[in-house]
Amino acid sequence: MTTPRPATELSADEARRIALRAQGFLGTPDRKAGVRGVLRHLGAVQLDTISVLARSHELIPYARLGAVGRKNVEDAYWQDTHAFEYWSHAACILPIEEWPHFAFRRRAYRNRPHWNHDLPEGTYDQVVKQLRAEGPLTATDLGGAKKTSEWWDWSGTKVAVERALMYGEVVCVERRGWKRVYDLAERAVPAALLHDELDDAECLRRLVRLAGRSLGVGTRADIADYHRLKGEQVDAVIADSGLVPVTVEGWGKPAWADPAALDTPPRGRHRTTLLSPFDSLVWERARTERIFGFTHRLEAYVPKPKRVYGYFAMPVLAGGRLVGRVDPAREGHTLVAKQVTLDGPKAVPAVAQALLEAATWVDCTDVRVERVDAPELREPLSRELARALA
């Protein structure tokens, strides 16, 4: 692919601010649009099993809107067939209007020659028949999710319903106690959207365009990673995606931007908040290091002795910068900052503010700091918290 010569040059600071605005952290949030507006704006909200303060899909709108009610978050995603769950960046909640654009992935799954789990003969048809007669149902309702207690040892029923989900015959219509609730796509997806008529190129053009809009500006790798496309898939459609080539100071690689993001300078209020490690602002490690000069790594799956920042270290965003990390926990009505990393004394007020707001959101009335990587900053942080809590 021949890349057109970029017409726009951006400084590293301009690119950072464009990215912040595109992700909903710079400017006044659209509170009328609420959680659904955040979902449409981002194009994908990642799900994950870990829950410390809250689950990641709750933390995403909280980080942008503030203390939105947690039940309101769930209702916004799942009521009125507003969204569906599918494989995007990972397991993600996606706006329902994007159903047709994942036809390329559904086709790829249907044509997949090999699977890790065997599917017992007749089980797939039986699951679809049962959902048609009784749905919506969880895997447990369908006959059981596992053969043993091991997480990977799925039952034939679970294998079948997950296969049907990937094929697009079945949809996850909500999460109930973290279990997927399945129903037939023909019942759950609006009729106008329930089709696989778009060819792969049109699907990819749309997803590349959406990724560029949600990122504001990004490299080929950034854009591909957003919905986990292959580099060659991006190459095949980016010239026709509506994104425009740009150069960014210090990036060293070609980049593309949403033309709307270049029309007006990013201005407005910066959000101060804790971020989920699965937030789309920081979910791609190389991009986070490039834009913020900040190394972000989820250590939940790292053996405890080898962790540097903690089990679920949450980056702290303030003033458009990542200024520290907090590894939180909850003990009754106390939010515990098990480990805090600060980017110098100037970060203390911002980290205190982020901790206090998060504590209020999850109905905690106190905040306790256990460890600060820079010992000399422990007392200033505790003092700042005590002053605000008094």
Disulfide bonds with the S-S distance in Angstrom:
none
